[in-house]
Amino acid sequence: MIKAIFTRDGDGALHQFKLTGHADSGEYGQDIVCAAVSAVSIGAVNGIEALAGYEPTVVADEVNGGHLDVTIPHRISQDQRHTTQILLESLLLAMQDIAADYGDYVTVQTK
């Protein structure tokens, strides 16, 4: 199962998300749940880099998959923060939609 944990700071802004585990909803290369989670999460990281103009801290298991940890640095501009929040809130909504349809394979928690 994929576990997604989104963490908010004291102001309510999303500042980190972690994805762990595997969906195992289909054969390797045919797992649509894994593909959906991968697409929206990597898309969010790429969006932050391209649209907010900085690189968040990313820790990933590039070999085995099943682990992505993204942290937003504290020292970014207000414009970067605004763009980042739009992208992360959109990611959270997408993950909640995936979990609503495929709850046997994905859980989403917000702290």
C-alpha positions as CSV (number, residue, x, y, z in Angstrom):
1,M,0.0,0.0,0.0
2,I,1.2,3.6,-0.7
3,K,1.0,5.8,2.3
4,A,1.0,9.6,1.6
5,I,1.7,11.9,4.5
6,F,1.4,15.7,4.0
7,T,2.7,18.0,6.8
8,R,1.6,21.6,7.4
9,D,3.6,24.2,9.3
10,G,2.2,26.4,12.1
11,D,0.7,28.8,9.5
12,G,-1.2,25.9,7.8
13,A,1.1,25.8,4.7
14,L,2.1,22.5,3.3
15,H,5.9,22.1,3.8
16,Q,6.6,18.4,3.3
17,F,5.1,15.3,1.8
18,K,6.2,11.7,2.0
19,L,5.2,8.8,-0.1
20,T,6.1,5.3,1.0
21,G,5.2,1.8,-0.1
22,H,4.0,0.2,-3.3
23,A,0.4,0.0,-4.6
24,D,0.7,-3.6,-5.8
25,S,-2.5,-3.2,-7.7
26,G,-1.2,-4.8,-10.9
27,E,1.8,-6.4,-12.5
28,Y,5.0,-4.4,-12.7
29,G,4.6,-2.0,-15.5
30,Q,0.8,-2.4,-15.5
31,D,0.0,-0.9,-12.1
32,I,-2.2,2.1,-12.8
33,V,-2.4,3.2,-9.2
34,C,1.4,3.4,-9.0
35,A,1.5,5.2,-12.3
36,A,-1.1,7.8,-11.1
37,V,0.7,8.5,-7.8
38,S,4.0,8.7,-9.6
39,A,2.7,11.1,-12.2
40,V,1.1,13.5,-9.9
41,S,3.9,13.5,-7.3
42,I,6.8,13.9,-9.8
43,G,4.7,16.4,-11.7
44,A,4.4,18.5,-8.5
45,V,8.1,18.4,-7.9
46,N,8.8,19.3,-11.5
47,G,6.2,22.1,-11.2
48,I,7.9,23.6,-8.2
49,E,11.3,23.6,-9.9
50,A,9.9,25.1,-13.2
51,L,7.3,27.5,-11.9
52,A,8.5,28.5,-8.4
53,G,12.2,28.5,-9.6
54,Y,14.0,26.5,-6.9
55,E,14.7,22.9,-6.0
56,P,13.0,21.5,-3.0
57,T,14.9,18.9,-0.9
58,V,14.1,15.6,-2.4
59,V,15.0,12.1,-1.1
60,A,13.9,9.2,-3.2
61,D,14.7,5.6,-3.7
62,E,15.6,5.7,-7.4
63,V,16.4,2.0,-7.6
64,N,13.5,0.3,-5.8
65,G,11.0,3.0,-5.8
66,G,8.5,3.2,-2.9
67,H,9.9,6.2,-1.2
68,L,9.7,9.9,-2.0
69,D,10.2,12.6,0.6
70,V,10.0,16.3,-0.4
71,T,10.6,19.2,1.9
72,I,10.1,22.8,1.1
73,P,13.0,25.1,2.4
74,H,12.1,27.8,4.9
75,R,14.0,30.5,3.0
76,I,12.0,31.1,-0.2
77,S,10.4,34.3,-1.5
78,Q,6.7,35.0,-0.9
79,D,6.0,34.5,-4.6
80,Q,7.8,31.1,-4.5
81,R,5.8,30.2,-1.4
82,H,2.5,31.1,-3.1
83,T,3.3,29.1,-6.2
84,T,4.5,26.1,-4.1
85,Q,1.3,26.1,-2.0
86,I,-0.9,26.0,-5.1
87,L,1.1,23.1,-6.5
88,L,1.1,21.2,-3.2
89,E,-2.6,21.7,-2.4
90,S,-3.3,20.5,-6.0
91,L,-1.2,17.4,-5.3
92,L,-3.0,16.8,-2.1
93,L,-6.4,17.0,-3.8
94,A,-5.2,14.6,-6.6
95,M,-3.8,12.1,-4.0
96,Q,-7.1,12.3,-2.1
97,D,-9.0,11.6,-5.3
98,I,-6.8,8.6,-6.0
99,A,-7.3,7.3,-2.5
100,A,-11.0,7.7,-2.8
101,D,-11.1,5.5,-5.9
102,Y,-8.4,3.1,-4.9
103,G,-8.5,3.0,-1.1
104,D,-7.2,-0.6,-1.0
105,Y,-3.9,0.7,-2.4
106,V,-3.5,4.3,-1.2
107,T,-4.0,6.2,2.0
108,V,-3.6,9.9,2.6
109,Q,-2.9,11.6,5.9
110,T,-2.5,15.3,6.7
111,K,-0.7,16.4,9.8
